[in-house]
Structures are given as structure tokens and as C-alpha cells.
């Protein structure tokens, strides 16, 4: 199994940067694909980004391409979401998730979820 603990959320000015971290525990971390999702108030949960087990393959929702970067450091059992040039529309609760699929996509089954971390962009 995988347990996920998120951190790094907070208040950031529009145009600024923020890095979210997701610390994973479990012996099988290196075999899991990882994803980031977000949910704004009154909105549906939205896929943001995902990364395969090796860190070589990534996917992003169009609205964050060129601004956000997902990465992982398997030696530290940690996945990151670097958010650059943030916009007010990025305000949401961000969730880290893990899947047994080693090379996942937006529609993959994510079985493990973090608690969520709030990101608020001021404008």
C-alpha cells in the first residue's frame, strides 16, 4: 500500500510560484504512477498532471501546460508539483494520488489519495 502526505499549499500572488510536495510511504512507491488533481469550490475535480514510475513521462491538462511541472524523486519518496505563473483560476484544493498503473493517464484508476492542500492565488 501507499500512504500520501501533502504539503506546500498556501497563499500566493498571481504571477508567483509555489511548490507542492507529496511524501509517500510504502515499499512499492517506485512502481506507482502518480497524479495531481484539484477541485475549486463548487467545481468538479479536475486532473492536473501525472507522471510515470520512472519520471520520464508526464501529462498535463491544457490549462497548466507551460506553467506547471510535475516531478518525482524516488530516492526521497516524494512527488512535486511546481506551479509557476499562477493565476486566480488555479485556486483550489490540490490532491496527490497514486495508481498501480506504472504509466498512468488522466483516466487511470487512482487508488490512494492524500488529504489535499489548499492553494489560494490572490489577484
Secondary structure, 3 states (H helix, E strand, C coil): CCEEEEECCEEEECCCCEEEEEEEECCCHHHCEEEEEEECCCCCCEEEEEECCCCCCEEECHHHCCCEEEEEEHHHCEEEEEECCCCHHHCEEEEEEEECCCCCCCCCCCCEECCCEEEEEEC
